[in-house]
Amino acid sequence: MTAIKTAFAPRLVTSTDLPKPSQPLIRKIPTDRISRKDSLAFWHRVTLATVRSDAPDLSARQLAMLMSIYLEDGLHTVRSLAKHLGVTKAAISRATDSLCKLGYIERKPDHRDKRSVVLARTSAGIHFLSEFADIIQAERH
């Protein structure tokens, strides 16, 4: 994989950061930190800002997959992403097709397994997520 220089510096997620299969994907936070209503209002503002932008609308699955590829270290295949996100390989394949058409990821040969492909980052995907992160930061304040 080629390194792409960017202002976007993702935090690497380790296996200890990920929930175990038996754990819920959404972790509970103490209620004194932020209310449910405030959480929903924040996400509503972020969603509105993204809908109003010129960027393509991504499904929650596509966005989760894209962020996994950019934030989590290592090689990403359809099989590994399906397992990580808890969805079928067919669902990941459809999302891959859409994200490749947008230029946000690309398929590359997996040199370890000729039957498989690696899903790799692109500069367009980095740009999209950088702008997405900017929207989130702007809505926090």
Secondary structure, 3 states (H helix, E strand, C coil): CCCCCCCCCCCCECCCCCCCCCCCCCCCCCCCCCCHHHHHHHHHHHHHHHHHCCCCCCCHHHHHHHHHHHHECCCCCHHHHHHHHCCCHHHHHHHHHHHHHHCCEEEEECCCCCCCEEEEECHHHHHHHHHHHHHHHHHHC
